[in-house]
Amino acid sequence: MTSTFGVSPQSLPDDGTSSQRRVTLIGSTGSIGTQGLDVIAHAPERFGVAALAGGANLGLLAEQAVATGAEAVGAASGTEEDLRSAIAAAAERAGVPTPTPTLFTGPTAAASIAGWEGADVVLNGITGSIGLEPTLAALRAGHILALANKESLIVGGALVKNAAAPGQLVPVDSEHSALAQALAGGTHAEVARLIVTASGGPFRGRSRAELAEVTPAQALAHPTWDMGKVVTTNSATLVNKALEVIEAHLLFDIPLERIIPVVHPQSVVHSMVEFVDGSTLAQASPPDMRLPIALGIGWPHRVPGATAPCDWTQAATWTFEPLDEEAFPAVRLAKAASAASDTHMAVFNAANEEAVEAFHDGRIGFLQIVDTVAAVVEDYEPAHVLAEVMDRSGELTVEAVLAAEDWARQAARARWTGGAA
């Protein structure tokens, strides 16, 4: 079917095993990055590492550089000398010669690594809108982009879609990977609805009043997935599901009113596509991110043994229930924000990132996370914020996205500090 994602199978003459794909990992020391390296290590005939970009954990990044032989390594923190010393120490511990990759450090390191010419595929696994520049750099370099950093597409919107050539974007979020697989069952015109499943997080079934006393520790106790602080908290508020609904809209060109979130606590059915004839196709597998990562970097070919399948010899029950929008209004708010302007979702996401940090710092309560997002989005006036940075042609620019984010962060902070936005 015609779509805005993926590589056409006709463009690849074999089953993907005739040549090794070189993969760059952005966020290599995080959850997605470490699982991506595990996928690569278990399929050396299919994949090799071209380059790595990590965050503050220089020790782990250096170990990854030594183990993979990456040609280029970038770190968001520290200096080149710090990174070089960490790599030398890791090589000494491993008892191997010290490698000499090209090094990048500082706030532009991830974008530099994303554009590294030695890659075939870039796996962007950074959390947050800081992934926008690496996403754009990978697309501009002509690499296939396996996108786990949903925020870059959501805040970049048309900016990212316009930068992507046909077939250059491949989803890695489990829900969007599931949709991509199920969409192969029909044409775009035959799609009635996209059904995006949600685990419901740790507070499924609680009323809004019952959420008032939720603690940070409780919010991080996800029943199914092992993720970082921001994504896990977003799953507890269902902001993560709100972002995924917008991502599905942007990836697959389906109107927002035809994208429906459904709570599925078992997290085995990762999403579904409903077709106009009443048929629904679902993708099911145990909750393990190595499957969508493997499919993302190997698209459109599958990687044998990427994860264990469902055990169909054992009795199991799957349940589905509607989303409680009174207790969890984030999806409704995100749909309205997405429809409002090209930069409203940048405001939504930035306000949420600030509110999540404030919640974990003890400055606001759990309910105030989404309440803050709603208030900041409501107060946002693009014409006032973006007058000097919008492109004269009216096209969205990186500067406009950054200006909207900066305004939103200040506006969010002002709500609990008493300052002015």
N, C-alpha and C positions, 0 to 999 in steps of 0.2 A: 504494500500500500504506500501511497505518497505520504511522506512524513517529514518533520523537521529534524529528525534524529537519525543516527545510525549510519552505517556503511552498507551500501547496496551489496547483497551477496553476489550479484553478477559482476561486481567490480573486482572480486577476488576469485581467481580461477581454481582454487583448491580448497582443502578443508582447514587451512590456516596453519598447517604443520610444516610446509615446505621451507619456510624461512623464519628466523627468530625475530620477534618484534622487540624493539628497544623501548623500554618504558621509563619515563621520568615520573618521579613521585613527589608531589608538592604536599607538605605536611607528613613527611615520611616517619616522623617519630610519634605521630598521633595514632588513634585507633584505626582509621582507614588505612593510613600509611603502613603500619606494622602488619596488618592483615594482607595488604597488597603485596608486601615483600614475601609473606608466607606463601601466597598464591604463586608468585614468580619462582620462589625456591623449589616448589613442588612440581613445576613444569618447565625445567630449564631448556627443553627442546623447543618450547613455544615462546619463552620470554627471557629477556635479559634487562639489566638496569642500565640506563643511560646516565641519569643524573638524579640527585636527591636534594630536597630543600626541607629543612626542619626548623624548629623553634628554639626554645631556650635550653633544651636538653642536649648540650654539645657532646656529652659522653656517649649517649646512645647514637646520635647522628654520626659520630666518628666511627663507632663500631659498625654501623651499617655501611659506611663508605669503604671500610677495610674489607668487609665480607662480600660486598657486591662488585667492587672494582669500578664504581661509578666514575665517569669521566669528569663530572663537575659536581660540586657540592656547595650548597648555600645555607646560611644560618641567619635567622632574623636578629639574633643577639650576638654580642661578642665581636671581636675583631678578626681579621684574617689570620693574624698570628695566634690568637686563641684557638681558632679552628684547626690551624695547621698543627699546633702542639697537641690538641686532642686526638687528631688522626695519628700522629706519631706514637702517642701513648697507647692508643688502641692497637696499632700494629705490633708494638712491642709485647703487649699482653697476649696477642694472638700468635706471636712467634713467626711473623711474616715480614717481608720487606715493607717499608713505609711507602704507600702509594702517593702520587703527586697529582691529584686532580686539580682542575681549575677551581678557584674558590671565589665565592661571593658572600658578603656579609652586609647586614643592615636592612633597612625597610624595603629596599628594592631587590633584595636577593632572590626572593621567591619568583618574582616576575622574570628576572634574568635567567633563572634556572628553567622556568616554564618555556622560555623561548629558545633554549639550548638546541642547537641544530642536530645533535646526534640522536634525537628521539623520533620514534614513530607515533607513540601514544603518550599523552600526559594524563596522569591520574591526579586530579586536584582534590585532595582530601582535607584542605584547611577548613576550619570552622569559622563562619562569620563573613562579613562583607569585605574583609581584607583580602579575600580570595578573588575579588573582581579583577585587579590588575594582572595576576597570574593567568586567569581565565582568558583575558583579552590577549595577553602575550602569546599563549599557546595557540590560539586561533590565528593570530596574525602570522605566526611562524609556519602555519599550514599543518600542524600536528592534529591527529585525532584527539579529541578531548573527552576523556572518561570523567564525567562530572559528578563528584560526590558533594562538592561545595555548592549546595542549592542556593545559598544567599547571593552568590555572584550573578546568577541568572535572574534571580528575583529582583534585586536592586538595579541590575543593569538593564533588564528587560530588552527593549528594542535595540539597545546598544550592543548587547551580546548576540542577539539573533542576527543583526545585520552584519556582524563581524564573522559569523560562521558560514562557511560554504556548505552546500547541500551534503549531508552525510558526515559532517565533522563533529557534531555533538552526540555523545552517547551517554545516557543516564546511568548512574551507579546507585542512587538511592534504591532500596529494595522495592519500594512501591512503584517507582517509575521504570525500573528494570522489568518488573512484572507486567506493567502496562505495555511496554515495548514488545514483550513476547506475545502477549494476548492480542495486540493490535494486528499481528501478522495473520489473524484469522479472518480479516475482512478488509474492505476498502474504507477510506476515510468517510465517504458518504454513507456507509453502512453503520457507522458508530452512532448509537443512541446516547449512551452515557459512559463516563469513566467512574468506576467505583473505587475510591481510595480507602483502603482499610487502615484502621488505627487500633493499637492495643488498648487504648483508653488510659494508659499510664497507671501510676500507683494509686490514683484517687478515683478511679472509675466507680460510678454509683453514688458518689458523695454529692450533696447539695452545695450550693454556693456558700451557705452559712457554715457548713461543716468544713469548708476549705480555709476559713479565716485563720485558724491556728496552725496551719501546716508549717513545719520547720524545714530549713535547708536540707538536713539529713534525710528527712522523709521524702522530700522532692527528688533526691538522688537515688532512691531505692526503686529503680525501675523493675517491673516484674519479669521482663523478657530480655531486653537488650542491655549490653554493657557499652556505655558511651561516655563521652566527656561531659564536663559540668554543664556547659551551655545547652548542648543537644538534649541531655537528660532532663534538665529543667524545662526546656521547651516542650518535651514530651509530656511532662506533668501538667503544664498549663494548656496543652494542645496547640500552642503556637507552632510547634514543629509540623503538625498536621495542616495548619493554616498555610504555612510556607510551601508545603508539598502540594496542596491544591493549586496554588498559584504557579508552581513549577510545572505541574501537569498541563495547565492551560497554555503556558509558554512553549513547552516542548512539543505538544501534540496538536496545537491549534484547535482545541475544543472549547467552546464558550463556557464561562465559569458556571452558568446556571445548569450545565449538563455534567458537572463534576461534583460527585456526592461523596462525603466522608461517611464511613460506616465503622462502628466499633466492633472489633474482632479480637477478643482477649488472647486467643491462642497464638496469634501472629504466625500462622502457617499459610493462610491465603494472603498473599502480599498485595494484591489488588486484582480488579476484575474489569473486563470490558463488556458492556451490554450492547448488543446489536439490535438493529431495527426490527428484526424478525422475532425478537423475544429470546434469542439465545444469549447466554452469558458465558464468557470464557474466563477462567480463573487460573492464576499461576500459584502453585503450592510447593513449599519446601520448608524444612525446619529453619528457624530463625538463625541464620548464619550469614554474615555479610561477605564471606569469601565467595559465595555464589554470584551475587551481582557484581562484585569486583572483577572476578574472572571473566564474566560475560562482557563487562564494560571494556576491559583492556584487550579482549580477544574478539570483540564483536566483528562480524555476526556469527562467529564460530564458538561452539561450546568447548569447555576445557574438561576433559574426562576427570572424574574424581575431585572436582572442585570442592564439594561438600557431600555429606551423606544424604541420601534421599529420605523421604517419609517411609516409615515401615508400615506398609499396607496390610501386613499380617496381624497387626495389633488393633484392638478396638480403640476408637478415638471419637470424640465429639467436638464439633466446631460450632460456635455460636456467633450470631451477628445481631447487633442492636443499634438503634438510632443514636446519634450524638446528642447529648443534652446541651443545647446551646445556651440555656440560661446559666448553668454552672460553668460552661466552657465556651465563651462567645468568640474566641479568637478566629475561628474559620469565617464566621459571618463578618467580622471586622475586616479581615484581610480581603475578602471578596469586594467589599465596598471600597477599600483603599485602592485596590488594583484598578478598579473602574474609574477612580477619580482623576488620576493623572499619571504621567510616566514616572514621576518621582515620589508618589505617595508611598509605594512599597519600600523605597529606601528609607523614608521617615519611619514607617512601621517597624522595619527590622532594626534600625539604629536605636530607636526608643526602647525596643525590647532588649537589645544587648545591654544597654545601660541599666535597665530595670532588673535584669537577671543578676548583674554584678551587685547592685544595691541590695537585692534580696539576700544574697549570700554574705554580704557584709553586715547584715542586720539592720540596715537603714529603712527598709520597707517590709511589709508583710507580703505573703504569697498572692493574695488577691490584687494587691497594688501593681503587680507586674503587668497584667493585661489592662487594668484600669489606667495605668500610666500610658500605655501604648494607645489606648482609645482616645485619651484626652489630648495627647500630642498630635495624633493624626487629625483630630477634629480642628485643632488650632492652626494647622499648617495651611499657608497660602502660598502656592508656588510662585505667583507673580511677584510677591514681596521678597522672597528669598533668592530667586534665581535671575533677577533682572539683568545682572551684569555678567552672568556666566553661560546663559543659554546661547547656543549657536544661532546666528542670525537667520539661518534657514529654518529654524524651529526644531532641528534635530536634537535628540538627547546627546549630551556629552558627558565624559567622565567628570569634568569640573562641576556640572550641574548635579550629578549624583552625590559627589563629595560635599557640595555646599548644602544639599538637602540633609545629608547625614549629619553634618556638623551642627546645623540648626536643631535637628531632632535631639541630638545628644545634649545640647545645652538646655533645650526645653524640658527634657526628661529630668535632668539633674536639678533644674530650678524647682521642680515640684516637691522635692524633699529637702532642698537647702533653703528655700525661700527666696532664691535669687530670681533674676529676670532672664528670659530666654534670649 
